[in-house]
Amino acid sequence: MSSYKLYITHKNYSSWSLRAWLLMRAFDIPFTEKMVPLDEHVKIPALAGISPTGKVPCLVDGEVTIWESLAIAEYLAERHPTKMLWPLSEPMRSHARAISAEMHAGFGALRTACPMNMRRPVSVLTVADDVKADIARVIEIWRDCLARYEGPFLFGHFTIADAMYAPVYSRIKTYGLARGATHKAVTARYGQALVSMPAWQEWHDAALAETAIVAVNEV
């Protein structure tokens, strides 16, 4: 049995949990899922003594503890080099790392205005200009990668970069944020690759089955 323990929170809401979970499922890396619910203050008290930030995801591998989704991804890439979690070629890896870091550190306006909520009925949300700029940048990243590397994922096969951007596809779909023919076409093409994954379907079905209602912006 794997020594990996992955701490996550509500699948309906937690975009950061989805990133690490989807990556491990997609690459068939066995782990024990540890679901820790949010409390009424949108905190995760059960993570005290496990994650130094008190946030998810948190991966525990024996005596090693890794928090932050991108750090978890890098750790797994080092532990499982034959699985090609990053693209094989150095130029592609550099590109994939750059856009993954951009996602990890940026897009604050989009995160705040449009939190992940897979149970929310799909409907168009009117958003501010800073959110529109974030959306335009995300979809341009997708368009460029799909054109440059010929899809169906951002770098041909599913990689860490796709795990980083997958929750944003859910947000764009839920809130009807792809406006205009080009944005809609790119989003539909990339979204089809994501939703066809058994791992995505497993997470999505579990999110819809949850009953917790939590007022959150970003977890």
C-alpha positions in Angstrom: 0.0 0.0 0.0 1.2 3.5 -0.8 2.7 5.6 1.9 1.2 8.8 0.4 -1.5 10.5 2.3 -3.2 13.4 0.5 -5.1 15.9 2.7 -7.9 17.7 0.8 -11.1 19.5 1.6 -14.6 19.7 0.0 -14.4 18.6 -3.6 -17.1 21.0 -4.7 -15.2 24.0 -3.6 -11.5 23.2 -3.3 -9.6 24.1 -6.5 -6.2 23.6 -4.9 -7.2 20.1 -3.6 -8.3 19.2 -7.2 -4.9 20.1 -8.6 -3.0 17.6 -6.5 -5.7 15.0 -6.5 -6.2 15.0 -10.2 -2.5 14.8 -10.9 -2.1 11.7 -8.7 -5.2 10.0 -10.1 -4.3 10.8 -13.7 -0.9 9.3 -13.4 -2.1 6.3 -11.3 0.0 7.2 -8.3 -1.6 5.4 -5.3 -2.5 7.5 -2.3 -4.8 7.5 0.7 -7.3 10.4 0.5 -7.8 12.3 3.8 -10.8 14.6 3.5 -10.8 17.3 6.2 -13.8 19.6 6.2 -13.9 23.3 6.6 -15.4 24.8 9.8 -17.8 27.7 10.0 -14.8 30.1 9.9 -13.6 28.6 6.6 -10.6 27.0 8.5 -9.4 23.4 8.6 -8.7 22.8 12.3 -8.0 19.1 11.6 -4.8 20.0 9.8 -3.2 21.4 12.9 0.1 19.6 13.4 0.0 18.2 9.8 0.2 21.2 7.4 2.2 24.2 8.7 -0.1 26.6 6.8 -3.3 24.9 7.8 -4.3 24.7 4.2 -4.9 22.1 1.5 -3.6 20.2 -0.3 -1.0 18.7 1.9 0.9 15.5 0.9 2.5 13.3 3.6 5.0 10.7 2.5 6.4 8.9 5.6 8.4 11.6 7.4 8.2 14.0 4.5 5.4 16.7 4.4 4.8 18.8 1.4 2.3 21.7 1.2 1.4 23.9 -1.7 0.1 22.3 -4.9 3.0 23.1 -7.1 5.6 21.9 -4.6 3.6 18.6 -4.3 3.7 18.3 -8.1 7.4 18.8 -8.3 8.0 16.3 -5.5 5.9 13.7 -7.4 7.7 14.4 -10.6 11.0 13.7 -8.9 9.7 10.6 -7.2 8.2 9.2 -10.4 10.4 10.3 -13.3 9.2 7.6 -15.7 5.7 8.9 -15.6 6.5 12.1 -17.3 4.5 14.5 -15.1 6.3 17.3 -16.9 6.8 17.3 -20.7 9.9 15.3 -21.9 11.7 18.1 -23.8 13.6 20.8 -21.9 12.0 23.7 -23.9 8.5 22.3 -23.2 9.3 21.7 -19.6 10.4 25.3 -19.2 7.2 26.5 -20.8 5.0 24.2 -18.7 6.8 25.3 -15.5 6.3 29.0 -16.4 2.6 28.8 -17.0 2.1 26.6 -13.9 3.9 29.1 -11.8 1.8 31.9 -13.4 -1.3 30.1 -12.4 -0.1 29.3 -8.9 0.9 33.0 -8.2 -1.6 34.9 -10.3 -5.2 35.5 -11.4 -6.3 36.9 -8.1 -9.3 38.8 -9.5 -10.7 35.6 -11.2 -10.2 33.6 -8.0 -12.0 36.1 -5.8 -14.9 36.8 -8.1 -15.5 33.3 -9.3 -14.8 30.6 -6.7 -15.0 27.0 -7.8 -18.4 25.6 -7.2 -19.2 22.6 -9.3 -22.7 22.3 -7.9 -23.6 25.9 -9.0 -26.1 25.9 -12.0 -24.3 27.1 -15.1 -25.2 30.7 -15.7 -23.5 33.8 -17.0 -21.9 36.1 -14.4 -21.2 39.8 -15.1 -17.6 40.4 -14.1 -15.3 43.4 -13.8 -12.5 44.3 -16.2 -9.7 42.9 -14.1 -11.5 39.5 -14.1 -12.0 39.7 -17.9 -8.3 40.3 -18.2 -7.5 37.2 -16.2 -9.9 35.2 -18.3 -8.4 36.5 -21.5 -4.9 35.6 -20.3 -5.9 32.0 -19.3 -7.6 31.3 -22.6 -4.7 32.8 -24.5 -2.4 30.4 -22.7 -4.7 27.5 -23.7 -4.9 28.7 -27.3 -1.2 29.1 -27.6 -0.3 25.7 -26.1 -3.0 23.8 -28.0 -1.8 25.3 -31.3 1.9 24.9 -30.5 1.8 21.4 -29.2 -1.3 20.1 -31.0 -3.3 19.0 -28.0 -5.4 17.5 -26.8 -3.8 18.7 -23.5 -1.6 21.8 -23.1 1.6 19.9 -23.9 0.2 17.0 -25.8 -0.3 14.5 -23.0 -1.7 15.4 -19.6 0.9 17.1 -17.4 1.3 19.1 -14.2 0.3 22.2 -16.2 -3.1 20.7 -17.0 -3.6 19.9 -13.3 -2.9 23.5 -12.5 -5.4 24.9 -15.0 -8.1 22.3 -14.7 -10.0 24.1 -11.9 -10.1 27.3 -14.0 -11.9 25.4 -16.7 -14.6 24.5 -14.2 -14.9 28.2 -13.2 -15.1 29.4 -16.7 -17.8 26.9 -17.6 -19.8 27.5 -14.4 -19.9 31.2 -14.7 -20.2 31.4 -18.5 -16.9 33.3 -18.8 -15.9 32.3 -22.3 -17.2 35.2 -24.4 -16.8 35.4 -28.1 -16.3 32.7 -30.7 -12.6 32.2 -30.2 -12.8 32.0 -26.4 -15.7 29.6 -26.7 -13.9 27.4 -29.2 -10.7 27.2 -27.3 -12.5 26.5 -24.0 -14.7 23.8 -25.6 -11.7 22.1 -27.1 -9.6 22.0 -23.9 -12.6 21.3 -21.8 -13.5 18.2 -23.8 -10.0 16.7 -23.1 -10.4 17.4 -19.4 -13.9 16.1 -18.9 -13.2 13.0 -20.8 -10.7 11.9 -18.1 -11.9 9.2 -15.7 -10.2 11.1 -12.9 -12.0 14.3 -13.7 -15.3 12.4 -13.8 -14.6 10.7 -10.5 -13.9 14.1 -8.8 -16.9 15.8 -10.5 -19.3 13.1 -9.4 -18.1 13.2 -5.9 -18.4 17.0 -5.8 -22.0 16.9 -7.0 -22.7 14.3 -4.3 -21.5 16.5 -1.5 -24.0 18.3 0.7 -21.8 20.8 2.5 -22.6 24.5 1.9 -19.6 26.8 2.6 -19.2 30.4 1.8 -15.7 30.4 0.4 -13.7 32.4 -2.1 -10.6 30.2 -2.6 -9.5 26.9 -0.9 
